[in-house]
């Protein structure tokens, strides 16, 4: 009997090859997708040690209760925690309760009906959620380093305000051992952050008497929380446009960088239109506000424009403009990170603060920009004043400097720690002679192709 598989292969061998190719392609796609879901996406090469560390110090035991001090440290160079701020959560292992709290408060008291007395516990929730007190809280409720509304500055931008702390008096769980004091399942309540399990470290020490004596807590446990832009949002939040003095072309943000018009659920405001009903959050809002952006081909709330402005004998000048296209949010304590090889020769920045991020020794190609306090550290909502800008002067490095092949444009740009969508390199503004050369090469190719085609046709007819 004839093998049906062999008969199909004989009649149409290409069909077998196509099926085999499709199968291999499916395998490649499958493996690429499975490999892409690796924990490595939480690693940022521009800030390889970035994390938010939570420290849990057991200060003293008082019979049925114990005092705990919790500290949060933002060990991220350029990513800050903005309003509405952190919301620290965990799960008790037993029936612990929070009797008193200073420097922060639980969002819910919970069911405390089993406690009879003049004073109920501050929180009886199995999974409490703790928020920072606002600035100006009553003095009797404050502790050192508290009351910032949940905002944590980045280490490079404001090293005096990258930490927060609060203190609690906790009622012990009945019938539980010492090992069960430490809760589990910590969360920061911030998009994109995931926290590790608690791990015990050396007890925190405190200096006394001018450093002549040191005291320490009973136990110290740490948790580290890392950020992933992939987890934070399914779409980017900013894009980059480019222009230069040597080319009239303005390269816009790539189409659908942050979203596309016409997709179900997408809202935007047309140019010249004022939203009829727009309920902006009050000053101390408790939840992140969904962006309401101006209608555009990119649909991004933030656009960063890089303009190569001028060239001198030994220097060149760049203008950076950050535009807020979001009607629902001001951006306070914003930051911009730029990767460009000539930043190692930056001479002057005129209207922003600047600090290099040389995380790899002699490699100095990354820098952080942020606003000057009380001048441009706040980017207002979309409108006439919803932008900030600066110019910077860079010295030409004879070893690497060129205006060719888009070298003058940045390699990466991050706004508030999130990667912005860049235009493809083949669309970068080119030098005029490069454009003419490219057109000439294209024309030459067309001519050669035409003559080759004519020769082939002539030979075919001559047969």
ChimeraX attribute file (.defattr): number of C-alpha atoms within 10 A of each C-alpha:
attribute: neighborCount
match mode: 1-to-1
recipient: residues
	/A:1	3
	/A:2	6
	/A:3	8
	/A:4	9
	/A:5	9
	/A:6	11
	/A:7	11
	/A:8	13
	/A:9	14
	/A:10	11
	/A:11	9
	/A:12	11
	/A:13	12
	/A:14	12
	/A:15	12
	/A:16	14
	/A:17	12
	/A:18	11
	/A:19	11
	/A:20	12
	/A:21	12
	/A:22	12
	/A:23	12
	/A:24	12
	/A:25	12
	/A:26	12
	/A:27	12
	/A:28	12
	/A:29	12
	/A:30	12
	/A:31	11
	/A:32	11
	/A:33	11
	/A:34	10
	/A:35	10
	/A:36	11
	/A:37	9
	/A:38	9
	/A:39	9
	/A:40	9
	/A:41	13
	/A:42	19
	/A:43	14
	/A:44	14
	/A:45	10
	/A:46	19
	/A:47	17
	/A:48	12
	/A:49	14
	/A:50	21
	/A:51	22
	/A:52	24
	/A:53	20
	/A:54	25
	/A:55	22
	/A:56	24
	/A:57	21
	/A:58	22
	/A:59	19
	/A:60	15
	/A:61	14
	/A:62	11
	/A:63	8
	/A:64	10
	/A:65	17
	/A:66	17
	/A:67	18
	/A:68	22
	/A:69	21
	/A:70	18
	/A:71	18
	/A:72	23
	/A:73	20
	/A:74	25
	/A:75	25
	/A:76	25
	/A:77	23
	/A:78	29
	/A:79	27
	/A:80	24
	/A:81	19
	/A:82	19
	/A:83	19
	/A:84	19
	/A:85	23
	/A:86	23
	/A:87	18
	/A:88	19
	/A:89	18
	/A:90	17
	/A:91	17
	/A:92	18
	/A:93	16
	/A:94	16
	/A:95	14
	/A:96	21
	/A:97	23
	/A:98	22
	/A:99	16
	/A:100	17
	/A:101	23
	/A:102	21
	/A:103	27
	/A:104	25
	/A:105	21
	/A:106	21
	/A:107	13
	/A:108	14
	/A:109	17
	/A:110	16
	/A:111	12
	/A:112	14
	/A:113	8
	/A:114	8
	/A:115	11
	/A:116	8
	/A:117	7
	/A:118	5
	/A:119	8
	/A:120	16
	/A:121	19
	/A:122	20
	/A:123	25
	/A:124	23
	/A:125	20
	/A:126	16
	/A:127	18
	/A:128	22
	/A:129	22
	/A:130	22
	/A:131	24
	/A:132	24
	/A:133	21
	/A:134	16
	/A:135	12
	/A:136	10
	/A:137	15
	/A:138	11
	/A:139	9
	/A:140	8
	/A:141	17
	/A:142	20
	/A:143	17
	/A:144	11
	/A:145	16
	/A:146	24
	/A:147	24
	/A:148	21
	/A:149	22
	/A:150	24
	/A:151	22
	/A:152	27
	/A:153	25
	/A:154	24
	/A:155	19
	/A:156	20
	/A:157	24
	/A:158	14
	/A:159	14
	/A:160	12
	/A:161	17
	/A:162	23
	/A:163	23
	/A:164	24
	/A:165	23
	/A:166	25
	/A:167	24
	/A:168	21
	/A:169	22
	/A:170	23
	/A:171	20
	/A:172	22
	/A:173	18
	/A:174	10
	/A:175	8
	/A:176	13
	/A:177	9
	/A:178	9
	/A:179	7
	/A:180	13
	/A:181	17
	/A:182	18
	/A:183	18
	/A:184	17
	/A:185	16
	/A:186	21
	/A:187	19
	/A:188	23
	/A:189	16
	/A:190	18
	/A:191	15
	/A:192	16
	/A:193	19
	/A:194	20
	/A:195	18
	/A:196	16
	/A:197	13
	/A:198	19
	/A:199	12
	/A:200	13
	/A:201	11
	/A:202	12
	/A:203	17
	/A:204	17
	/A:205	12
	/A:206	11
	/A:207	11
	/A:208	10
	/A:209	7
	/A:210	7
	/A:211	8
	/A:212	7
	/A:213	9
	/A:214	11
	/A:215	11
	/A:216	15
	/A:217	16
	/A:218	15
	/A:219	16
	/A:220	23
	/A:221	19
	/A:222	19
	/A:223	21
	/A:224	21
	/A:225	20
	/A:226	19
	/A:227	23
	/A:228	18
	/A:229	19
	/A:230	14
	/A:231	14
	/A:232	14
	/A:233	12
	/A:234	10
	/A:235	14
	/A:236	20
	/A:237	23
	/A:238	28
	/A:239	28
	/A:240	26
	/A:241	19
	/A:242	22
	/A:243	21
	/A:244	23
	/A:245	13
	/A:246	15
	/A:247	14
	/A:248	11
	/A:249	14
	/A:250	15
	/A:251	18
	/A:252	19
	/A:253	26
	/A:254	17
	/A:255	15
	/A:256	16
	/A:257	21
	/A:258	21
	/A:259	18
	/A:260	17
	/A:261	15
	/A:262	9
	/A:263	8
	/A:264	7
	/A:265	6
	/A:266	13
	/A:267	16
	/A:268	17
	/A:269	16
	/A:270	12
	/A:271	9
	/A:272	7
	/A:273	8
	/A:274	10
	/A:275	12
	/A:276	6
	/A:277	6
	/A:278	10
	/A:279	8
	/A:280	11
	/A:281	13
	/A:282	7
	/A:283	8
	/A:284	11
	/A:285	12
	/A:286	15
	/A:287	11
	/A:288	14
	/A:289	12
	/A:290	9
	/A:291	16
	/A:292	21
	/A:293	23
	/A:294	23
	/A:295	18
	/A:296	18
	/A:297	16
	/A:298	22
	/A:299	29
	/A:300	29
	/A:301	24
	/A:302	23
	/A:303	24
	/A:304	26
	/A:305	21
	/A:306	21
	/A:307	20
	/A:308	22
	/A:309	16
	/A:310	14
	/A:311	16
	/A:312	9
	/A:313	7
	/A:314	10
	/A:315	15
	/A:316	19
	/A:317	18
	/A:318	19
	/A:319	19
	/A:320	17
	/A:321	17
	/A:322	20
	/A:323	23
	/A:324	27
	/A:325	26
	/A:326	24
	/A:327	22
	/A:328	18
	/A:329	21
	/A:330	15
	/A:331	18
	/A:332	15
	/A:333	22
	/A:334	22
	/A:335	24
	/A:336	22
	/A:337	25
	/A:338	20
	/A:339	19
	/A:340	18
	/A:341	19
	/A:342	19
	/A:343	18
	/A:344	18
	/A:345	15
	/A:346	19
	/A:347	12
	/A:348	14
	/A:349	17
	/A:350	12
	/A:351	17
	/A:352	23
	/A:353	16
	/A:354	21
	/A:355	14
	/A:356	17
	/A:357	21
	/A:358	15
	/A:359	15
	/A:360	10
	/A:361	7
	/A:362	8
	/A:363	11
	/A:364	18
	/A:365	20
	/A:366	23
	/A:367	21
	/A:368	22
	/A:369	21
	/A:370	23
	/A:371	23
	/A:372	14
	/A:373	11
	/A:374	7
	/A:375	10
	/A:376	18
	/A:377	18
	/A:378	19
	/A:379	20
	/A:380	22
	/A:381	20
	/A:382	21
	/A:383	13
	/A:384	9
	/A:385	11
	/A:386	18
	/A:387	20
	/A:388	20
	/A:389	16
	/A:390	16
	/A:391	18
	/A:392	17
	/A:393	19
	/A:394	19
	/A:395	19
	/A:396	18
	/A:397	14
	/A:398	8
	/A:399	6
	/A:400	9
	/A:401	14
	/A:402	12
	/A:403	15
	/A:404	13
	/A:405	14
	/A:406	16
	/A:407	17
	/A:408	21
	/A:409	21
	/A:410	18
	/A:411	15
	/A:412	15
	/A:413	23
	/A:414	22
	/A:415	24
	/A:416	22
	/A:417	21
	/A:418	21
	/A:419	17
	/A:420	23
	/A:421	25
	/A:422	20
	/A:423	18
	/A:424	10
	/A:425	12
	/A:426	9
	/A:427	13
	/A:428	22
	/A:429	26
	/A:430	22
	/A:431	17
	/A:432	13
	/A:433	10
	/A:434	13
	/A:435	13
	/A:436	12
	/A:437	12
	/A:438	13
	/A:439	12
	/A:440	12
	/A:441	12
	/A:442	12
	/A:443	12
	/A:444	12
	/A:445	11
	/A:446	12
	/A:447	12
	/A:448	12
	/A:449	12
	/A:450	12
	/A:451	11
	/A:452	12
	/A:453	11
	/A:454	12
	/A:455	11
	/A:456	12
	/A:457	11
	/A:458	11
	/A:459	9
	/A:460	9
	/A:461	7
	/A:462	7
	/A:463	5
